[in-house]
Amino acid sequence: MDCEDVRLQLHEYQRGQLGPELHREVRAHLERCPACAHEDAAEHALTEVLERKLPQHPASLALKRRLAARWPAASPAPRVWWSGWRRALVPALAAAVVLAVGLPLWRALAPGGREGAAGMVAEAINDHVRLLQRDRPLDVESGGIHQVRPWFAGRLDFAPVVAFEGDAEFPLQGGAVGYFLDRKAAVFVYKRRLHPVSLLVFRADGLPWPERGLTPVGAVAGYATVARGFNVILWRAGDLGYALVSDVDAQELARLAAKLARD
């Protein structure tokens, strides 16, 4: 099975709805393909949030009765002239829905897209939340930047450039391998009091970096915003991109960003 086949089966795979042979094939592919394993983990994390952590509020009995009274009685639908074309129309309509949903998303994440910055911010927040939801958020515990940074050698297709080793205000906790959109990322985890702070470092090429609304971040210009209760700062330095995410105060996060992006 190739990656496309496996990702189409992930929903049924996680719910145990595949046959034994197909289940084994998907599992074998996930064990040898880091990219698909990442998609599988992301699907698990989102399912956890959507199905288990969001509050559920059942409708009251009075509301159910009012809706039932207003709902028209079901009647057999007359056979229409185009019913014989249903089998041909359904795939075409499905393709139209995919285009309607996927095209705006592609435009948002494509280089130069008006909403590209929002897409990058959303991805940074999702990666931060997924990391914190892992049983073991850190792949390597901090023994200092000179221990954490070399740990990524051979695990990424680039060398992360991070010089800040942490201090009393922002101690370095450790690191982990993550993903940012379609590429691997080095994740350095700092801490501010009880608040974890994720720094994602990744290849910067081909991403829709914002060009307006920038603010000085150390020696470079960055993009700072807040979304879903998290403060996010994005910046680019040479061939690498950086995303700093946390729920700490925006000014505190800006101080850390300045330390990370200094000469």
C-alpha positions as a printed NumPy array, in Angstrom:
array([[  0.   ,   0.   ,   0.   ],
       [  1.219,   3.531,  -0.735],
       [  0.804,   6.594,   1.499],
       [ -2.375,   7.779,  -0.238],
       [ -4.062,   4.396,   0.229],
       [ -3.102,   4.244,   3.898],
       [ -4.314,   7.759,   4.709],
       [ -7.683,   6.999,   3.149],
       [ -7.978,   4.028,   5.52 ],
       [ -6.843,   5.738,   8.739],
       [-10.349,   6.552,   9.996],
       [-11.543,   2.939,   9.7  ],
       [ -8.18 ,   1.599,  10.923],
       [ -8.348,   3.511,  14.184],
       [-11.888,   2.311,  14.815],
       [-11.112,  -1.341,  14.081],
       [-13.377,  -1.416,  11.034],
       [-10.876,  -2.95 ,   8.597],
       [-10.576,  -6.624,   7.781],
       [ -7.66 ,  -8.516,   9.398],
       [ -5.466,  -8.556,   6.281],
       [ -6.017,  -4.888,   5.449],
       [ -5.493,  -3.954,   9.094],
       [ -2.095,  -5.697,   9.061],
       [ -1.075,  -3.943,   5.851],
       [ -1.936,  -0.509,   7.236],
       [ -0.134,  -1.218,  10.509],
       [  2.977,  -2.437,   8.677],
       [  3.019,   0.712,   6.535],
       [  2.687,   2.976,   9.596],
       [  5.614,   1.225,  11.271],
       [  7.96 ,   2.045,   8.395],
       [  6.601,   5.434,   7.228],
       [  7.167,   8.364,   9.638],
       [  4.997,  10.743,   7.593],
       [  1.939,   8.473,   7.73 ],
       [  2.636,   7.679,  11.402],
       [  2.48 ,  11.431,  12.018],
       [ -0.89 ,  11.629,  10.244],
       [ -2.121,   8.702,  12.353],
       [ -1.02 ,  10.424,  15.575],
       [ -2.621,  13.697,  14.477],
       [ -5.903,  11.896,  13.731],
       [ -5.803,  10.327,  17.197],
       [ -5.166,  13.698,  18.849],
       [ -7.966,  15.457,  16.991],
       [-10.375,  12.615,  17.745],
       [ -9.459,  12.912,  21.419],
       [-10.281,  16.618,  21.406],
       [-13.437,  16.427,  19.308],
       [-15.024,  13.288,  20.735],
       [-13.886,  13.179,  24.342],
       [-12.836,  16.599,  25.57 ],
       [-15.464,  18.901,  24.114],
       [-18.524,  19.286,  26.369],
       [-21.651,  17.377,  25.401],
       [-25.048,  18.94 ,  26.236],
       [-28.074,  16.728,  25.528],
       [-31.284,  18.408,  24.435],
       [-34.021,  18.694,  27.03 ],
       [-37.17 ,  16.552,  26.767],
       [-39.313,  19.659,  26.201],
       [-37.113,  20.74 ,  23.3  ],
       [-37.265,  17.269,  21.751],
       [-41.084,  17.314,  21.943],
       [-41.314,  20.773,  20.341],
       [-39.042,  19.7  ,  17.495],
       [-40.976,  16.487,  16.975],
       [-44.243,  18.422,  16.805],
       [-42.904,  20.808,  14.17 ],
       [-41.088,  18.198,  12.076],
       [-43.201,  17.212,   9.066],
       [-44.286,  13.634,   8.843],
       [-42.173,  11.553,   6.523],
       [-43.785,  10.649,   3.235],
       [-42.475,   8.424,   0.479],
       [-40.584,  10.509,  -2.044],
       [-41.863,  10.262,  -5.619],
       [-39.546,   8.68 ,  -8.117],
       [-38.067,  11.438, -10.218],
       [-36.785,  11.249, -13.757],
       [-33.115,  11.617, -12.737],
       [-33.072,   8.807, -10.165],
       [-31.441,   6.486, -12.677],
       [-28.534,   8.91 , -12.966],
       [-27.83 ,   8.905,  -9.219],
       [-24.902,   6.523,  -9.467],
       [-23.178,   8.786, -11.962],
       [-24.064,  12.043, -10.2  ],
       [-22.893,  11.121,  -6.694],
       [-19.151,  10.889,  -7.582],
       [-19.379,  14.173,  -9.484],
       [-21.059,  15.918,  -6.554],
       [-18.493,  14.469,  -4.168],
       [-15.694,  15.821,  -6.329],
       [-17.363,  19.234,  -6.333],
       [-17.539,  19.2  ,  -2.527],
       [-13.856,  18.27 ,  -2.291],
       [-12.962,  21.179,  -4.565],
       [-15.183,  23.59 ,  -2.663],
       [-13.568,  22.658,   0.656],
       [-10.033,  21.922,  -0.479],
       [ -9.459,  24.835,  -2.847],
       [ -9.814,  27.554,  -0.177],
       [ -7.51 ,  25.548,   2.098],
       [ -4.934,  25.195,  -0.673],
       [ -5.129,  28.923,  -1.353],
       [ -4.697,  29.658,   2.344],
       [ -1.515,  27.594,   2.591],
       [ -0.056,  28.304,  -0.813],
       [  2.786,  30.816,  -1.064],
       [  1.313,  34.296,  -1.445],
       [ -2.124,  33.281,  -0.156],
       [ -3.968,  36.013,   1.705],
       [ -4.673,  33.708,   4.612],
       [ -1.315,  31.961,   4.547],
       [ -0.187,  33.506,   7.837],
       [ -3.391,  32.328,   9.534],
       [ -2.733,  28.804,   8.25 ],
       [  0.801,  28.832,   9.634],
       [ -0.411,  30.173,  12.991],
       [ -3.09 ,  27.463,  13.209],
       [ -0.527,  24.77 ,  12.396],
       [  1.888,  26.068,  15.046],
       [ -0.85 ,  25.978,  17.696],
       [ -1.975,  22.492,  16.663],
       [  1.609,  21.219,  16.859],
       [  2.036,  22.765,  20.315],
       [ -1.185,  21.161,  21.599],
       [ -0.376,  17.761,  20.075],
       [  3.036,  17.774,  21.688],
       [  1.567,  18.481,  25.122],
       [ -0.995,  15.686,  24.684],
       [  1.678,  13.058,  24.106],
       [  2.385,  10.618,  26.932],
       [  6.032,  11.679,  26.725],
       [  6.198,  15.179,  25.204],
       [ 10.019,  15.221,  25.195],
       [ 12.162,  12.807,  23.196],
       [ 15.309,  14.117,  24.888],
       [ 15.479,  15.708,  28.327],
       [ 17.482,  18.889,  28.671],
       [ 21.108,  18.621,  29.614],
       [ 21.698,  22.009,  28.068],
       [ 21.493,  23.234,  24.47 ],
       [ 24.761,  21.45 ,  23.658],
       [ 23.098,  18.142,  24.465],
       [ 19.661,  18.799,  22.985],
       [ 20.73 ,  20.315,  19.655],
       [ 23.141,  17.482,  18.636],
       [ 20.428,  14.935,  19.429],
       [ 18.601,  15.966,  16.225],
       [ 21.54 ,  14.905,  14.016],
       [ 20.364,  12.146,  11.671],
       [ 16.727,  12.633,  12.655],
       [ 16.098,  15.67 ,  10.431],
       [ 17.051,  16.701,   6.888],
       [ 18.497,  19.989,   8.193],
       [ 20.483,  21.258,  11.166],
       [ 18.394,  23.407,  13.567],
       [ 20.116,  26.679,  14.445],
       [ 19.251,  27.584,  18.053],
       [ 21.878,  29.22 ,  20.233],
       [ 19.816,  30.205,  23.293],
       [ 20.5  ,  27.626,  25.984],
       [ 17.81 ,  28.844,  28.371],
       [ 18.163,  30.875,  31.553],
       [ 16.455,  31.371,  34.903],
       [ 13.535,  33.142,  33.189],
       [ 13.084,  30.595,  30.376],
       [ 14.781,  27.273,  31.264],
       [ 15.204,  24.743,  28.453],
       [ 13.273,  21.53 ,  29.163],
       [ 14.307,  19.386,  26.2  ],
       [ 13.39 ,  18.602,  22.613],
       [ 11.399,  16.381,  20.281],
       [ 10.951,  15.678,  16.58 ],
       [  7.7  ,  17.076,  15.231],
       [  6.088,  18.194,  11.985],
       [  5.124,  21.582,  10.605],
       [  2.67 ,  21.22 ,   7.722],
       [  4.423,  18.978,   5.187],
       [  7.912,  18.89 ,   6.722],
       [  9.767,  17.686,   9.776],
       [ 10.521,  20.125,  12.564],
       [ 12.829,  20.295,  15.548],
       [ 10.869,  21.223,  18.672],
       [ 12.678,  22.906,  21.56 ],
       [ 10.59 ,  23.164,  24.72 ],
       [ 11.22 ,  25.987,  27.159],
       [  9.266,  26.893,  30.268],
       [  7.996,  30.094,  31.871],
       [  6.841,  29.319,  35.412],
       [  4.219,  26.572,  34.82 ],
       [  3.71 ,  27.386,  31.138],
       [  5.433,  25.281,  28.445],
       [  6.703,  27.152,  25.402],
       [  7.274,  25.363,  22.07 ],
       [  9.829,  26.564,  19.544],
       [  9.42 ,  24.814,  16.182],
       [ 12.326,  25.039,  13.738],
       [ 11.783,  23.881,  10.144],
       [ 12.795,  24.501,   6.542],
       [ 11.369,  27.858,   5.482],
       [ 11.157,  27.382,   1.719],
       [  7.748,  27.235,   0.013],
       [  5.731,  28.596,   2.936],
       [  3.443,  31.68 ,   2.825],
       [  5.45 ,  33.935,   5.128],
       [  3.546,  37.142,   6.027],
       [  4.928,  40.349,   4.543],
       [  2.745,  42.911,   6.361],
       [  2.206,  43.684,  10.029],
       [  5.749,  42.66 ,  10.986],
       [  7.502,  43.657,  14.19 ],
       [ 11.176,  43.495,  15.262],
       [ 12.141,  40.147,  16.805],
       [ 15.755,  40.269,  17.852],
       [ 17.796,  40.811,  14.686],
       [ 14.928,  39.96 ,  12.287],
       [ 11.329,  40.962,  11.531],
       [  8.628,  38.658,  12.806],
       [  4.853,  38.241,  12.798],
       [  3.153,  38.224,  16.212],
       [ -0.497,  37.366,  16.805],
       [ -2.887,  35.673,  19.213],
       [ -5.312,  32.867,  18.342],
       [ -7.382,  30.413,  20.394],
       [ -5.845,  31.745,  23.613],
       [ -2.246,  31.2  ,  22.45 ],
       [  0.361,  33.788,  21.555],
       [  2.334,  32.945,  18.406],
       [  5.431,  34.562,  16.884],
       [  6.68 ,  33.554,  13.413],
       [  9.955,  34.597,  11.85 ],
       [ 12.419,  33.49 ,   9.217],
       [ 16.224,  33.514,   9.391],
       [ 18.016,  32.342,   6.265],
       [ 16.79 ,  28.92 ,   5.16 ],
       [ 15.02 ,  28.172,   8.435],
       [ 11.647,  29.162,   9.822],
       [ 10.725,  29.549,  13.478],
       [  7.374,  29.374,  15.278],
       [  7.166,  30.198,  18.986],
       [  3.914,  29.218,  20.742],
       [  2.639,  29.427,  24.317],
       [ -0.171,  30.702,  26.494],
       [  2.217,  32.987,  28.405],
       [  1.789,  36.753,  28.237],
       [  2.565,  38.248,  24.823],
       [  5.293,  40.512,  26.208],
       [  6.993,  37.58 ,  27.941],
       [  6.903,  35.538,  24.747],
       [  8.354,  38.502,  22.85 ],
       [ 11.269,  38.619,  25.312],
       [ 12.011,  34.955,  24.664],
       [ 11.734,  35.466,  20.893],
       [ 14.257,  38.302,  21.111],
       [ 16.689,  36.007,  22.93 ],
       [ 16.215,  33.276,  20.338],
       [ 16.543,  35.561,  17.298],
       [ 19.462,  37.672,  18.467],
       [ 22.737,  37.767,  16.491]])
